Amino acid sequence: MDEKVKNDEKKVMLVRQTGEGQDGRLKAVGSIDEDGNIETLDPTAANVAKLFDVNTNQPALEAFFTKFMEQSQDPVKTGISEIFIMAESVLNKLIRIDLDPQLLENYRVDPAEELAKMEPQIAVPRFEPMDISRIDTADMERMGIRMGDLEPHLKAMSYGHKSHGLIEMRPEMEPGGMRVTTKGRVSLEEQADGSLKVVPHYYREKCDLDAPFHNVLLDDEAKRNIVETRHAGKVIDLELEPGRMTPCYVSRDKWTNELVAMPVSEFDKRASIKNADLSEGEQLDFYSGRKILLKGYTTRSGYKRDAYIQIDASESNIEFDHSGLDKRRYQEHNREVYAAKRFEQGNPLPEGPRAMFIPKRVFGVELPQEAYNQWLDALNFPEKRKDVKATYLQGLQFPGSPERADRWVKPDYEAGKIKSYRWNPDYSRKQSSSQSQAPARTPSNEPSKQTEGQPQKRQSEREVRQVAPPKPQPKKSKSVGGL
């Protein structure tokens, strides 16, 4: 996830549909059902508001990625070859430059990696899910919460978790009185009569770390850690009950900025996490609230990864942070796992490298139809690649560069990408080829009119100047002092 994007900013998904009857164009995902089936719309500015919000519907998103992995790269079954996820604001910018393929490539996602990211957030349930049909809808109405906004989060909430993201609320200031619009997370709480109450956790602009928290003032170290990492980084004794101090983990909710405490006794201690063993020192640091590096843990799908982990009191779970770590460390192992899964499903991975894609726009500039047809033809018929020509495009917008540039562009079929050049690569190649084929000079074919004792440099200069012989010059006097 892009760190510059706000946590509650809407994120959307684009897919390339390549199934039967599809034209290979990009489509935006409008909705995903609980089985992972999608409905798509054209990626236009008018449709952006109607698109599926990746941030707020993790169960459906997980179902989609799981289904994609099961039927991966089989257009007959999935009809999808590529997936891209980005912030809504980024999509609006991409739409204005016709979804430039080179820039779009920065937002391609790997379904296997996305599933691995989700798994740490999905805790193993410790009890039977609550019956959501027992939700007190009348009380929910008084708080101005719509059931439609809750539906994407109900599965997680039924297991005791908060909604995965912010929802809009319009609570009554007093019974039957004025309402105020706000936002926050919600959770379910079982009441004495068996009904379920929707509990709001309101959003606040920032967390007040100087105010007493459960009758305890936080020290400077804890406040600094909460600002920088969201977690206190140590166990703090808090007065959860009058007159009784309880050791707790403390974290700031990343969605609402609410400060949350979780008693240490409520977090199960173990010597290994996701099949990765913890040394005694790592256990001591981790269960004291500090961040540690978990090496070679195994995801639910069988893939290996590294992550920084820390106890997150606001989620009653473990936070996994993959930033700054080598994502390719277990690449070979994970490829073998993925290939084995595909083989077991009777759908083995195709041999050879992944097929190259020829875009109609290169770095924001439309490719001439003649060049596009030639490049695409050579992609399908390798014997024609030797005849492929570079084309000159003006006003190319390269990623990370504010200035536009003019360049020669040409596909590199072996590397599987479009390359840009300052000079025509065809001319450079032809020139180097002609130089390598030029006959070597020997004494038998050297010019015979070489003045005895004339420097070799003058002779070489005459060999280079082949356009026209030099004009005869009048002889000058060789007397002493003559010029």
C-alpha positions as CSV (number, residue, x, y, z in Angstrom):
1,M,0.0,0.0,0.0
2,D,1.3,3.5,-0.9
3,E,2.4,5.2,2.3
4,K,1.4,8.6,0.9
5,V,-2.2,7.5,0.5
6,K,-4.5,8.1,3.5
7,N,-5.6,5.0,5.3
8,D,-9.3,5.7,4.6
9,E,-8.9,6.7,1.0
10,K,-10.9,4.5,-1.4
11,K,-8.8,2.0,-3.4
12,V,-10.1,0.5,-6.6
13,M,-9.2,-2.4,-8.8
14,L,-8.7,-2.8,-12.6
15,V,-8.6,-6.1,-14.5
16,R,-7.7,-7.1,-18.0
17,Q,-10.4,-9.4,-19.4
18,T,-9.1,-11.9,-21.9
19,G,-11.9,-14.5,-21.9
20,E,-14.1,-15.6,-24.7
21,G,-15.8,-12.7,-26.3
22,Q,-13.5,-10.2,-24.6
23,D,-11.3,-7.7,-26.4
24,G,-8.4,-7.6,-23.8
25,R,-9.3,-4.1,-22.6
26,L,-9.0,-2.9,-19.0
27,K,-12.2,-2.9,-16.9
28,A,-12.9,-1.5,-13.5
29,V,-14.4,-3.7,-10.8
30,G,-17.8,-2.5,-9.7
31,S,-18.6,-5.3,-7.3
32,I,-17.4,-8.6,-5.9
33,D,-19.8,-11.2,-4.4
34,E,-19.0,-13.5,-1.5
35,D,-17.9,-16.2,-4.0
36,G,-15.4,-14.0,-5.7
37,N,-17.3,-13.3,-8.8
38,I,-16.9,-9.8,-10.2
39,E,-19.0,-7.3,-12.2
40,T,-17.1,-4.7,-14.2
41,L,-17.6,-1.2,-15.6
42,D,-15.6,0.9,-18.1
43,P,-12.8,2.8,-16.3
44,T,-14.1,6.3,-16.8
45,A,-14.3,9.4,-14.6
46,A,-18.1,9.0,-14.5
47,N,-17.8,5.5,-13.1
48,V,-15.2,6.0,-10.4
49,A,-17.7,6.6,-7.6
50,K,-19.4,3.3,-8.4
51,L,-16.3,1.1,-8.1
52,F,-15.7,-1.6,-5.5
53,D,-13.7,-0.3,-2.5
54,V,-10.8,-2.6,-1.9
55,N,-10.2,-1.2,1.6
56,T,-13.6,-2.0,3.0
57,N,-14.5,-5.5,1.8
58,Q,-11.7,-7.9,2.7
59,P,-13.8,-11.1,2.7
60,A,-15.0,-10.6,-0.8
61,L,-11.5,-9.5,-2.0
62,E,-10.0,-12.6,-0.4
63,A,-12.6,-14.8,-2.2
64,F,-11.7,-13.1,-5.5
65,F,-8.0,-13.6,-5.1
66,T,-8.5,-17.2,-3.9
67,K,-10.6,-18.0,-6.9
68,F,-8.1,-16.3,-9.2
69,M,-5.3,-18.4,-7.8
70,E,-7.2,-21.6,-8.2
71,Q,-7.9,-20.9,-11.9
72,S,-4.9,-18.7,-12.5
73,Q,-3.8,-17.7,-16.0
74,D,-6.5,-19.8,-17.6
75,P,-8.6,-17.3,-19.7
76,V,-11.2,-20.0,-20.4
77,K,-12.0,-20.2,-16.7
78,T,-11.2,-16.8,-15.3
79,G,-11.3,-14.4,-18.3
80,I,-8.7,-12.3,-16.4
81,S,-5.0,-12.0,-17.1
82,E,-3.9,-8.9,-15.1
83,I,-4.9,-7.2,-11.9
84,F,-4.1,-3.6,-10.8
85,I,-5.0,-1.9,-7.5
86,M,-4.6,1.8,-6.8
87,A,-6.0,4.7,-4.9
88,E,-9.1,6.4,-6.3
89,S,-7.1,9.6,-6.8
90,V,-4.5,7.7,-8.8
91,L,-7.1,6.2,-11.1
92,N,-8.5,9.7,-11.8
93,K,-5.0,10.8,-12.9
94,L,-4.5,7.6,-15.1
95,I,-7.8,8.1,-16.8
96,R,-6.7,11.6,-17.9
97,I,-3.7,10.0,-19.7
98,D,-5.7,7.1,-21.2
99,L,-4.5,4.5,-18.6
100,D,-0.9,4.6,-19.9
101,P,0.4,1.0,-19.7
102,Q,3.9,2.0,-18.6
103,L,2.5,4.0,-15.6
104,L,-0.2,1.4,-14.9
105,E,2.5,-1.2,-14.5
106,N,3.4,0.4,-11.2
107,Y,0.1,-0.8,-9.7
108,R,0.1,-4.4,-10.9
109,V,-0.5,-6.8,-8.0
110,D,0.4,-10.4,-7.5
111,P,-2.7,-12.3,-6.1
112,A,-0.4,-14.7,-4.1
113,E,1.2,-11.8,-2.3
114,E,-2.1,-10.0,-1.7
115,L,-3.5,-13.1,-0.1
116,A,-0.3,-13.4,2.1
117,K,-0.8,-9.8,3.2
118,M,-4.4,-10.5,4.2
119,E,-3.7,-13.6,6.2
120,P,-2.1,-11.9,9.2
121,Q,-5.1,-9.6,9.5
122,I,-7.5,-12.6,9.7
123,A,-7.1,-14.1,13.1
124,V,-8.0,-17.7,13.9
125,P,-11.4,-17.5,15.5
126,R,-11.4,-18.5,19.2
127,F,-15.2,-19.0,19.4
128,E,-18.3,-19.5,17.3
129,P,-19.3,-16.5,15.3
130,M,-22.1,-14.4,16.7
131,D,-25.5,-14.6,15.0
132,I,-25.8,-11.4,13.1
133,S,-29.6,-11.8,12.7
134,R,-29.8,-10.7,16.4
135,I,-28.4,-7.2,15.7
136,D,-30.6,-4.5,17.3
137,T,-31.5,-2.6,14.1
138,A,-33.6,0.0,16.0
139,D,-30.6,1.0,18.1
140,M,-28.5,1.0,15.0
141,E,-31.0,3.4,13.3
142,R,-30.7,5.8,16.3
143,M,-27.0,5.9,15.6
144,G,-27.5,6.6,12.0
145,I,-25.7,3.5,10.7
146,R,-27.0,1.8,7.5
147,M,-27.0,-2.0,7.3
148,G,-25.8,-1.7,3.7
149,D,-22.6,0.0,5.0
150,L,-22.1,-2.8,7.6
151,E,-22.5,-5.8,5.2
152,P,-18.9,-5.9,3.9
153,H,-17.6,-6.0,7.5
154,L,-20.2,-8.4,9.1
155,K,-18.2,-11.6,8.8
156,A,-15.2,-10.1,10.6
157,M,-17.4,-8.4,13.2
158,S,-19.2,-11.7,13.9
159,Y,-15.9,-13.0,15.2
160,G,-15.4,-10.1,17.6
161,H,-13.4,-7.8,15.3
162,K,-14.0,-4.2,14.4
163,S,-15.0,-3.2,10.9
164,H,-12.1,-3.1,8.5
165,G,-12.3,0.6,7.7
166,L,-14.4,3.6,8.4
167,I,-18.1,3.9,7.8
168,E,-20.4,6.9,7.8
169,M,-22.6,7.5,10.9
170,R,-25.3,10.1,11.7
171,P,-26.1,9.6,15.4
172,E,-28.9,11.6,17.2
173,M,-27.6,14.2,19.5
174,E,-30.7,13.4,21.7
175,P,-33.7,11.1,21.1
176,G,-35.5,12.4,18.1
177,G,-33.3,15.4,17.9
178,M,-30.7,16.8,15.5
179,R,-28.2,14.4,13.9
180,V,-24.5,15.0,13.2
181,T,-22.5,13.4,10.4
182,T,-19.3,11.6,11.4
183,K,-17.4,8.4,10.7
184,G,-15.7,5.6,12.6
185,R,-15.3,1.9,13.0
186,V,-18.0,-0.4,14.6
187,S,-18.0,-3.7,16.5
188,L,-20.7,-6.0,17.9
189,E,-21.3,-6.5,21.6
190,E,-23.6,-9.2,23.0
191,Q,-26.2,-7.9,25.5
192,A,-27.8,-9.6,28.5
193,D,-31.0,-10.3,26.5
194,G,-29.0,-12.1,23.8
195,S,-29.3,-9.2,21.3
196,L,-26.3,-7.7,19.6
197,K,-25.5,-4.0,19.9
198,V,-23.5,-2.2,17.3
199,V,-20.8,-0.3,19.2
200,P,-19.3,2.8,17.5
201,H,-15.7,3.8,17.7
202,Y,-15.6,7.3,16.5
203,Y,-12.9,8.9,14.4
204,R,-10.8,11.7,16.0
205,E,-8.4,14.0,14.3
206,K,-5.5,13.0,16.5
207,C,-4.8,11.0,19.7
208,D,-4.4,13.1,22.9
209,L,-1.4,11.4,24.4
210,D,-1.0,14.0,27.2
211,A,-4.4,13.2,28.8
212,P,-4.6,10.5,31.5
213,F,-5.3,7.0,29.9
214,H,-7.1,4.8,32.4
215,N,-5.9,7.1,35.2
216,V,-2.2,6.8,34.0
217,L,0.0,9.4,32.3
218,L,2.1,7.9,29.5
219,D,5.8,8.5,29.7
220,D,7.8,10.2,26.9
221,E,9.1,6.9,25.5
222,A,5.6,5.4,25.1
223,K,4.2,8.6,23.6
224,R,7.1,8.8,21.1
225,N,6.6,5.2,20.1
226,I,2.9,5.6,19.6
227,V,3.4,8.6,17.3
228,E,6.1,6.8,15.2
229,T,4.8,3.2,15.2
230,R,1.2,3.3,16.7
231,H,2.4,1.0,19.5
232,A,3.7,1.9,23.0
233,G,6.5,-0.7,22.5
234,K,6.3,-1.9,26.1
235,V,3.9,-3.2,28.7
236,I,2.2,-0.5,30.7
237,D,0.2,-0.9,34.0
238,L,-3.2,0.7,33.6
239,E,-6.2,1.1,36.0
240,L,-8.8,-0.7,33.9
241,E,-10.8,-1.4,37.1
242,P,-10.9,1.0,40.1
243,G,-8.0,0.4,42.5
244,R,-6.5,-2.4,40.4
245,M,-3.6,-2.1,38.0
246,T,-3.4,-4.4,35.0
247,P,-0.4,-4.9,32.7
248,C,-1.5,-4.0,29.2
249,Y,-0.4,-3.5,25.6
250,V,-1.3,-0.1,24.2
251,S,-1.8,0.8,20.5
252,R,-3.4,3.6,18.5
253,D,-6.1,2.5,16.1
254,K,-4.9,3.2,12.6
255,W,-8.3,4.1,11.3
256,T,-9.8,6.2,14.2
257,N,-6.8,7.4,16.2
258,E,-8.4,5.9,19.3
259,L,-6.0,4.8,22.0
260,V,-6.7,1.1,22.9
261,A,-5.5,-1.1,25.7
262,M,-5.4,-4.9,25.8
263,P,-4.5,-6.9,28.9
264,V,-1.4,-8.9,28.5
265,S,-3.3,-12.0,29.9
266,E,-5.6,-11.9,26.8
267,F,-2.8,-12.5,24.3
268,D,-1.8,-16.2,23.9
269,K,2.0,-16.8,24.2
270,R,3.7,-19.3,21.9
271,A,7.2,-20.3,20.9
272,S,6.5,-20.2,17.2
273,I,4.4,-18.0,14.9
274,K,3.2,-19.3,11.6
275,N,5.7,-22.2,11.6
276,A,8.7,-19.9,12.4
277,D,10.4,-20.5,15.7
278,L,11.2,-17.7,18.1
279,S,14.4,-17.7,20.2
280,E,14.1,-17.0,23.9
281,G,15.4,-13.5,23.3
282,E,12.9,-12.9,20.5
283,Q,10.0,-14.2,22.7
284,L,11.1,-11.9,25.6
285,D,11.2,-8.8,23.2
286,F,8.0,-9.7,21.4
287,Y,5.9,-10.4,24.5
288,S,7.3,-7.2,26.1
289,G,5.6,-5.2,23.3
290,R,8.7,-4.6,21.1
291,K,9.0,-5.1,17.4
292,I,11.0,-8.1,16.1
293,L,11.9,-9.7,12.8
294,L,10.1,-12.9,12.0
295,K,12.1,-14.9,9.5
296,G,10.7,-17.5,7.1
297,Y,7.2,-17.7,8.4
298,T,4.7,-19.7,6.3
299,T,1.5,-18.2,5.0
300,R,-1.8,-20.1,5.0
301,S,-1.2,-20.7,1.3
302,G,2.2,-22.3,2.0
303,Y,4.4,-19.4,0.9
304,K,7.4,-18.2,2.9
305,R,8.0,-14.6,3.8
306,D,9.8,-12.4,6.3
307,A,8.1,-9.7,8.3
308,Y,8.5,-7.3,11.2
309,I,5.9,-8.2,13.8
310,Q,4.5,-6.4,16.9
311,I,1.4,-6.9,19.1
312,D,-1.4,-4.6,18.0
313,A,-3.7,-3.9,20.9
314,S,-6.2,-2.1,18.7
315,E,-6.8,-5.3,16.7
316,S,-6.1,-7.8,19.4
317,N,-3.8,-9.4,17.0
318,I,-0.3,-9.3,15.5
319,E,0.7,-6.5,13.1
320,F,2.8,-7.7,10.1
321,D,5.0,-5.1,8.4
322,H,6.9,-6.2,5.2
323,S,8.4,-2.8,4.4
324,G,12.1,-2.7,3.7
325,L,12.4,-6.5,3.4
326,D,13.6,-8.5,0.3
327,K,10.4,-9.8,-1.2
328,R,12.4,-12.1,-3.5
329,R,14.3,-13.9,-0.8
330,Y,12.0,-17.0,-1.0
331,Q,11.1,-16.5,-4.6
332,E,12.2,-19.9,-5.8
333,H,10.5,-21.8,-2.9
334,N,7.3,-19.9,-3.5
335,R,7.4,-20.6,-7.2
336,E,7.7,-24.3,-6.5
337,V,4.8,-24.1,-4.0
338,Y,2.6,-22.3,-6.6
339,A,3.6,-24.7,-9.4
340,A,2.8,-27.7,-7.2
341,K,-0.6,-26.3,-6.3
342,R,-1.4,-25.8,-10.0
343,F,-0.2,-29.3,-10.8
344,E,-2.5,-30.8,-8.1
345,Q,-5.4,-28.9,-9.6
346,G,-4.7,-30.4,-13.0
347,N,-3.8,-27.0,-14.4
348,P,0.0,-27.0,-14.5
349,L,1.9,-23.8,-15.3
350,P,2.7,-23.2,-19.0
351,E,6.4,-23.7,-19.9
352,G,8.5,-20.8,-21.1
353,P,8.5,-17.1,-20.2
354,R,5.4,-15.0,-19.7
355,A,3.9,-13.6,-22.9
356,M,4.8,-10.0,-23.8
357,F,2.1,-7.4,-24.2
358,I,2.3,-4.8,-27.0
359,P,0.5,-1.6,-25.8
360,K,-1.2,0.9,-28.1
361,R,0.2,3.8,-26.0
362,V,3.9,4.0,-24.9
363,F,4.7,6.3,-22.0
364,G,1.5,8.3,-22.7
365,V,1.9,8.7,-26.4
366,E,-0.2,6.7,-29.0
367,L,1.8,4.3,-31.1
368,P,1.4,4.7,-34.9
369,Q,-0.9,2.0,-36.2
370,E,1.7,0.7,-38.7
371,A,4.3,0.2,-35.9
372,Y,1.7,-1.4,-33.6
373,N,0.7,-3.9,-36.3
374,Q,4.3,-4.7,-37.1
375,W,5.3,-5.2,-33.4
376,L,2.2,-7.3,-32.7
377,D,2.8,-9.4,-35.8
378,A,6.4,-10.1,-34.7
379,L,5.2,-11.0,-31.2
380,N,3.1,-13.8,-32.6
381,F,5.6,-14.8,-35.3
382,P,9.1,-14.8,-33.9
383,E,10.7,-15.2,-37.4
384,K,9.6,-11.7,-38.3
385,R,11.3,-10.0,-35.3
386,K,14.5,-9.3,-37.3
387,D,12.5,-6.9,-39.5
388,V,11.0,-4.9,-36.6
389,K,11.8,-1.2,-36.8
390,A,12.1,1.4,-34.1
391,T,9.7,4.4,-34.2
392,Y,10.3,7.9,-33.0
393,L,7.8,9.3,-30.5
394,Q,7.5,12.9,-29.2
395,G,6.4,14.0,-25.7
396,L,7.0,10.7,-23.8
397,Q,6.2,11.0,-20.1
398,F,8.5,8.7,-18.2
399,P,7.6,7.6,-14.6
400,G,9.1,9.9,-12.0
401,S,10.1,12.6,-14.5
402,P,8.2,15.9,-14.6
403,E,9.6,16.7,-18.1
404,R,8.4,15.1,-21.4
405,A,11.0,13.7,-23.8
406,D,11.4,12.6,-27.4
407,R,12.8,9.1,-27.9
408,W,13.1,6.2,-30.3
409,V,11.2,3.2,-28.9
410,K,11.3,-0.4,-29.9
411,P,10.2,-3.8,-28.4
412,D,12.8,-6.0,-26.8
413,Y,11.2,-9.4,-27.2
414,E,13.8,-11.3,-25.2
415,A,13.5,-8.9,-22.2
416,G,9.7,-8.7,-22.6
417,K,9.4,-5.0,-22.5
418,I,9.4,-1.8,-24.6
419,K,12.8,0.1,-24.5
420,S,13.5,3.7,-25.3
421,Y,16.7,5.1,-27.0
422,R,18.2,8.5,-27.6
423,W,19.4,7.4,-31.1
424,N,17.8,5.1,-33.6
425,P,18.8,1.6,-32.5
426,D,18.3,0.2,-36.0
427,Y,20.8,2.7,-37.5
428,S,23.4,2.0,-34.8
429,R,23.0,-1.7,-35.3
430,K,23.3,-1.4,-39.1
431,Q,26.4,0.9,-38.8
432,S,28.2,-1.5,-36.5
433,S,27.3,-4.4,-38.8
434,S,28.7,-2.7,-41.9
435,Q,31.9,-1.8,-40.1
436,S,32.4,-5.3,-39.0
437,Q,31.9,-6.5,-42.6
438,A,34.3,-4.0,-44.2
439,P,37.4,-5.7,-45.9
440,A,40.7,-5.3,-44.1
441,R,43.3,-3.2,-45.8
442,T,46.5,-5.0,-46.9
443,P,49.6,-3.7,-48.6
444,S,48.3,-5.0,-51.9
445,N,45.2,-2.7,-51.9
446,E,46.8,0.4,-50.2
447,P,47.2,3.5,-52.4
448,S,50.6,3.5,-54.0
449,K,51.1,7.3,-54.1
450,Q,52.4,7.7,-50.6
451,T,55.2,10.2,-50.2
452,E,58.2,8.6,-48.6
453,G,58.6,9.6,-45.0
454,Q,55.1,11.2,-44.8
455,P,53.6,10.7,-41.4
456,Q,51.0,7.9,-41.0
457,K,48.5,10.3,-39.5
458,R,48.3,12.3,-42.8
459,Q,47.8,9.0,-44.7
460,S,45.0,8.0,-42.3
461,E,43.3,11.3,-42.8
462,R,43.2,10.8,-46.6
463,E,41.6,7.4,-46.1
464,V,38.8,8.9,-44.0
465,R,38.1,11.8,-46.4
466,Q,36.6,9.8,-49.3
467,V,34.0,12.4,-50.4
468,A,36.3,14.5,-52.7
469,P,40.1,14.7,-53.2
470,P,41.8,17.8,-51.9
471,K,42.4,20.6,-54.3
472,P,46.0,21.1,-55.4
473,Q,47.7,23.9,-53.5
474,P,50.4,26.3,-54.9
475,K,53.9,25.3,-53.8
476,K,55.5,27.6,-51.2
477,S,59.1,28.7,-51.0
478,K,61.3,26.6,-48.8
479,S,63.9,29.4,-48.2
480,V,65.0,30.2,-44.7
481,G,62.3,32.1,-42.9
482,G,59.7,31.3,-45.6
483,L,56.1,30.7,-44.5
